[in-house]
Amino acid sequence: MERPDIREKLFRDYANTHHEEYNEVVKQLKANMNGAKPNDAHIALAQYKIPVITMNIDGLHKQAGSDALELHGGLPEDDEMDIAWSLYNKPVLYGDPAPNYAKAYEMVYDLKPGDIFLVIGCSFHTAIAVDLREVARSRGARIIEIQEDAAHNVRKILENIKKE
């Protein structure tokens, strides 16, 4: 997220000391994502039954049909919005434990030489993303990065992999 005005409010300390303001930030995030639909990348990953580890909190992988491991959780349900500040993993905030990180490391550690590890639209600056790439590399997996135009390129790459 490249929104410093919002990012600075996604800390546990902020949520605990500014309940109403934090709840408004989460409502704004939810409103911004309202109506978002999975794109072809989400759909292709689900159709090919690719295990997904995502840092996104938008729920689009699950909407597309993937059994996605959401590293940073999701957003509160509508009936939880008034207590959003008190919820953990909805989403994971800076300063919160991230319970799904251990599961992600386990998934990647299970890769074998020759397996493929797709990295799609993922930062080179986020520690967990860098770490998971390194674990995949250490396990002998082939790493394929899809950083540009993932909505159109993921399906093509999956089709090419299937042909190999």
Buried (B, 14 or more C-beta within 10 A) or exposed (E): EEEEEBEEBBBBEBBEEBBEEBBBBBBEBBEEBEEEEBBBBBBBBBBBEBEBBBBBBBBBBBBBBBEBBBBBBBBBEEEBBEEBBBBBBBBBBEEBEBEBBEEBBEBBEEBEEEEBBBBBBBEEEEEBBEBBBEBBBEBEBBBBEBEEEBBEBBBEBBEEBEEE
